[in-house]
Amino acid sequence: MPQLDTSTWLTMIMSMFLVLFIIFQLKISKHNFYHNPELMTTKAPKQNTPWETKWTKIYLPLLLPL
């Protein structure tokens, strides 16, 4: 039964990492990034809910007379 030759695995793995690194560097270098991004102020819209305009009284069980 022949033995599995693993002598070239290290070379293949290292070359794969090198190629992947080069591919990612080329992909990232094609992106345009802003030099000084500015914050945009966002305002949350005011929602009128029915319970804000009504007077409501909450009765807690511990506050009820005996």
Backbone hydrogen bonds, N-H to C=O, Kabsch-Sander energy under -0.5 kcal/mol:
donor,donor_aa,acceptor,acceptor_aa,energy
5,D,3,Q,-0.5
6,T,4,L,-0.8
9,W,6,T,-0.9
12,M,8,T,-2.1
13,I,9,W,-2.8
14,M,10,L,-2.5
15,S,11,T,-2.1
16,M,12,M,-2.0
17,F,13,I,-2.2
18,L,14,M,-2.0
19,V,15,S,-2.4
20,L,16,M,-2.6
21,F,17,F,-2.4
22,I,18,L,-2.2
23,I,19,V,-2.5
24,F,20,L,-2.5
25,Q,21,F,-2.2
26,L,22,I,-2.2
27,K,23,I,-2.2
28,I,24,F,-2.6
29,S,25,Q,-2.0
30,K,26,L,-0.7
30,K,27,K,-0.7
31,H,28,I,-1.5
33,F,31,H,-0.6
42,T,40,M,-0.5
44,A,42,T,-0.5
48,N,46,K,-0.5
49,T,47,Q,-0.7
52,E,49,T,-1.5
53,T,49,T,-0.6
53,T,50,P,-0.5
54,K,50,P,-0.8
56,T,54,K,-0.6
59,Y,57,K,-0.6
60,L,58,I,-0.6
63,L,60,L,-1.3
64,L,60,L,-0.5
64,L,61,P,-0.7
